[in-house]
Amino acid sequence: MGRVADRLRPEDHDWLRDPAGLAVMDALLAAAPGGARYVGGCVRNALLGAPVSDTDIATVLTPPQTVAALEAAGLKAIPTGIDHGTVTAVSGKRGFEVTTLRKDVATDGRRAVVAFSTDWSDDAARRDFRLNAIYADRDGQLFDPVGGIDDAMAGRIRFIGEPGERITEDYLRILRFYRFHAWYARTPLDPEGHAACLALKAGLGQLSAERVWLELKKLLAAPDPREVLEAMQEGNVLNEVLPERIDLKLFLSLHSLQAQEFCPPDPLLRVAALLAGGDAMRVDALCGTMKVSNAERTRLHAAVRRVGVHPGMDRVALRAALYEQGRQAVEDQLLLAAARGEGRRDVLSRDLDAVSRWQRPAFPLKAADLLAIGLERGPALGRTLKALEARWVESDFVLGRADLLAIAQQPGES
């Protein structure tokens, strides 16, 4: 069973007192007394004093038994991953993943064939890192089969058992090793784990683009991933997942700027920096390799555009850029330009503040206004409207409706 360690006090942790979560636990425990425990991130983060966002539960009940227990308690049960033992319990309009204890029967580096178990040690042994294999019962009593509490409290990220075996079960664990280190470690990279990741990094090519992209973004969302990225670059791990050469110097410069400006970690902007500041071709190469959403693609393309945006630029030009591109694109371009050493670093804060406070003005003309003064429908009308909008932007949005209509009636304007 493993040693019984200290207890999480429910009075110190909201999620242990959450009525919705307790309803799920009570339903499972009614069917299998002692047979359900919290596990994974919620327990780990509670020990570390970090926020708990998801509450996962492990149980000795099989998926059909889990569904029956939840429904008997009046809770909705959704078989979200039933082949792998996972049922989502809906309680308090929220989802709680409930997974049957498992052991791996066969793995191919991407997915596992599992057998259900009633042995908590079996379930712990198939998990990735020691600090992720800590369990807590309904009252917060901790169960630690593999020494995860010591690792969590020391800030160590170590594989359970032999690192190479854990990695070949699922090569995504290479990226997870570095991601968890970036988020939770207070010690140097575990040498055995790091060596195994380097030796087996070619296995990353077997993974789906979607899984790699999600994991990479989680890594880059860490407050300070510099040590990890330097180790990954030195070991050529990043070359296995990014289609283009990376520019760690630009990333480090951007990280420093964001820290000085109190900007929150931004994984997409960090991706743009890693792509050497990038251009459209590099972004397209990334998007062709990864499972990048349309919104992410659009933002990356805008971020890497070189259109003269830099700290200290003319204020009228800055407002014009904001109107044409929007706040997010201009903020990204300002930060990347500053990271490249372009413009005046001493006014970056001022310009970022101006971007954050900017409100898009409404163009005062519509096509109907031009029709009302005698212009004819057709392509020329649209061109005239666009030309007038450009004049309005050039005026720093000062020209009013009457001014623009007067310009429209001048010879050659229509």
N, C-alpha and C positions, 0 to 999 in steps of 0.2 A: 504493500500500500504506500510505502514511503513515509517519511517522518511528518509528524504533525507540528507545524510551526506556530507562530504567533497568530493572532486573530485581528481581522479588520473590524473595527468597532462601527456598527451601523450608524451610530449617532454622528460619526465623522464623515460618512459617505452617503450622499443623497441617493445614489443608485441602489444601495442596499436597503433603503427604506421606501423605494419607489413602489407604490401600490400596484402599478401595471406589471412590473417585473415580479413582484411577490406573488401576484395572481398566477403567473406562469409557473413559478417554482412550486407553489402549493398544489397546482394541478398535477405536476409531474411526481411530486413527493407522495401525493395521495395514492398514486398507482404503484410507486416503487419507493418506499421509505428509505431515505438515505441515498437514493439513486439519481440525484441531480445536483450538479454543482456549477457555479459560475467558473469561467475559464478564459484565459487569453488576455486580451488587451484591457478589459475592465479591471481584472485583478492586478495585472502588471502596473497599470497607470495609477491605481489606487495606492499601491505601495510606493510609487515614485512621487506621489503628490501631483500628478498630471491630470488634465481633464479626462473624463470618461465619456465617450460619445456613443459607443455601442455596447450592449450587454449580451454576451454570448453564453450559452448554457450547454453543458455536456450531460448526457444521461445514459443510464444502462438500458433504457427502454428502446426497443426497435422502432423504426419510423411508424409502422402501423399502430404500435402501442402508444407512441407519442401522440399521434393524431387522435386516437380514442380518448386518451387522458385529457387532452386539451378540450375536445368537444364535450366531454362529460362535465367539464367545469364551465361550459358556456363560452369558451374561447374559440376563435376562428383559427384553423390550422391550414397552412398553404404548403404543399409538398414542393418546395423550391429546388431542392437538390436531393431528392429522395434516394437516388442510386448511391449517393455518397453519405446518406444517413441524415440529411439536413431537412428539417421542417421549420417553417417560419410561423411562430405563434403571434397572433395579432391581439394585443391587449392595450387598452388605453389609446387606441388609434395608432399604435406604434408596433414595429416588428421586432421580434426577438428570435434570433437563430438558435434552434435547439438541435443538437447533433448527437447521434448515437456514438458511444465509444467505439473506436475502430482500431484495426491494425491493418497494415499494408500486406496484400497478398502478392501483388506484382506492380512494378513501376516501369515507365519508359522515359523518364526525364521530363515529361509534360503532364502526365496524369497518372493516377494510381487506381488499381483495382483493390477494393477494401473488403474486409470481412468485419462484421459487427462483433463486438466483444462486450463483456461485463467486467473486464479487468482495467482498472484505472491506469495501471502501469503500461499496458499495451497502448492505451490512448496517448499517454505522455511520450512514449518512446518514438512515436511517429511524427511528433511535432518538430518544428525547425530549431528553435533556440530555447535554452533552458528557462529564460525569464518569461517565455510564452507558455510554459507548461506548469503553471501554478494554478491550483483550483481553490475555490472558496465555497463553503456551504451556505445555506440560507442565512445563517447567523454570522457569517464572516470568518468562520474558522478556516484556516489555511491548510492545504495539503500540498506537499512539495516533493513529488517522487524523484526529481532529477537535480535538485540543488538550485532551482531557479531563483529562490528568494535571495540567496547570497549574491548571485550575479546581478539581480535587479538593484539591490542596495549598493553594490560596488560600481554599478554602471559598466558591467562587462557584457559583451555580446558573444556568446559561445554556442556552437552547435551542440545538439544533444547527441552523444555518442561520437562516432567517427565522422568528421566533417565531409569527407568525400562521399560517404554513403548517403548522408542526408542530401547532398547536392544532386547526386545522380538520380535520386527519387523525384526531384523537381528542380530543374536548372534555374528557375526563377529565384530560388533561394540565394543565388549569388548576388543578385541585385538587392534582395531583402537583407542580406548580411550587411551590405554597405548602407542601406537605408536605415536600418535599426541602429547602426553605429552612429550615423549622423544625428539621429533623433535622441538617443538615450545614453550613449556611452560617455563615461568619464575616465576611461582608461584607453591606452593605445589599442589599435586593431589587434584582435587575437591572432597571433602569428600562424597557428595551425589552420584556423578558418580562412585567413587571407591567402595562405599558400594554396589551400585546396581550391579556392575561387579562381586563382590565377591558373592553376593547372587544368581546370575544367571549363574555362571561360568559353571555349568554342561551342559548348552545349547551349549557350544562349541562342544560337542560331536555330535551334529546334522549336523555340517558343513562338507563340502567336504574337503578332505585332501589337494587338490590343493589350495583352498582359504586360509586355515590356514597356509600352508607352505609359500605362497607368503607374507602374512601379517606378519608372524614371521620374515622373512628375511628383510622386510622393517623396522620393529622395530629394529632389530639388526644392521641395517645400519646407525642408528642415531649416531651422534658424541659421545654422552655420555648417554647410556641407563641405567646406574647403578641404579639410584633411582627407576626407573620404574621396573627393574627386581627384585630388593630387595622387592618392594611392591607386585609384582606378586608372588614371592616365599613365602613371609610371608602369603599371602592369598591363597596359593595352586593353583593359576591360571595356572602356568606353568605345573603342574602335569596333567592338563586336556588336554594339547596339545603335551607334550613330553613323549615318551614311557618309558624313563629311568630316574632314579634319576639324579638330576642336581648337579653340583659343582659350586656354585656361587663364592666360594673363588678362584678357578682357573680362572674363568671368570674375576674377579676383578683384579687378578694379571696380566692376559694377557692384560686387558684394560690399566693398568698402564704402562706396557712395551711398548705397541703400541703408547701410548701418548709420552713417552720419546724418542722413536725412530722415531717419526713423521710418523708412518704408518697410512694410511687412514683406516677408519672403514671397517672391513671385516666380513660380516655376516656369511659366511661359517666357517671361523676359530673360530668365537665366538660360533657357534653351537658346534664345536668340543670341545671347552673348557667347555661349559655347560654340555656336556656329560662326565664330569669328566676326560677330556683328552681322554676318549673313548678307545674302542678296536673294532675289527671287528664285534663282536656280537652286541655291542651297536649301531654301525653305521647301521648294517643290520636291527635292530629293528626300528630305526628312518626311514630308507628308506622304510620299510614295512608299516609304518604308514602314512608317508607324501608322497606328490607327488614330490619326489626327482628325478631330471634328472640323466641320466647316467653319465654325466660329473661331476655333484655335488657328486654323490655316489663315483666315482673314486677319486675325490680330498679328500673327507672326509676319505676314507679308507687309502689313502697315508698319510694324516696328522697325524692320530692316531697311525701309525706304530711305534713301539719302536725298532729302528735298530741302536742305539748308536749315533744318531745325537744329538749334544749338543754344546752350545757355548764353544769355546776353544778346540774343538777336533783337532786332528792332521790334518794339512792342506792337506796332501796327501789323507787321509781318507775322508775329506770334498769334495775334487774334485772327488773322486771315487763315493761318494754318489750322487753328482750332476749328474755325467754321468749316473748312474744307475736309478735315480729317477726323475731328472729334477729339475729346479729351484724352482717351486712353492711348490713341496712336501718338499724339504729341508728347504726352508724358513719357511713353516708352522711348521715343526718338530723342528726347532731351537727355534721359538717363544714359542711353547708349552713346550719344555724342559726348557727354561728359566723361564717360568711362574711357572713350578713345582719346581724351585730351583735347577735344574740340570746344571752342568757345570759352567763356569765362566761368570757371568753376566757382568763383566767389559769389555769383548771382544765381546759382542753380536753385537754391532754396526759394528765392524770390520768384523765379519763373515757375517753379513747381506749385507754389502757392497761387500764382495767377491762374495757372491751368485748373487747379482744384476749384477755384471760385468762379470760373468763367461760365456764363449762361449763354446758350446759343440764341442769338436774336432771330426774329422772324422776318423773312424777306417781305417787304410791304406790298409787293405787286403779285397779281395773278394773271393768267391768260385772259380772263374775262375783262380785266381793266384795259388791256391793249385792244381787245375787240371793241370795247365801248368807245374808244377814240378813233375807230375807223380802220384798224389793221385787219387784214384778212386772215382767215384760218389757213393753216398749212405749215409746212416745215419752217418757213421763214419766221413765222410767229414764235416758234420754239427757240430759234436762234436768237431772235431779238430779246426774248425774255432772259435767256442765258447771258447775253452780252450786258444787259442792264443789271443783272445780279452781280456780274463781275465788276461793273463800275461801282456798285453799292459796296462791295467788299473792299475795293481799292480806296473808297472814301472813309474807311474805318467805320462803316455802317452808319454814316452820318446822313447821307442823302435820304430824304423822305419820299413818300409816295408821289407828291406833286412834282418834286424835282425829277424823279425818274420818268414820270409821264411826259414832262416837258422835254427831256432828252429823247424820249422815244419819238417825239413828233418832229425832231430836227431832221433835216435832209440827210439821207445816207444812213440813218440809224435803223431803219426798218427795211 
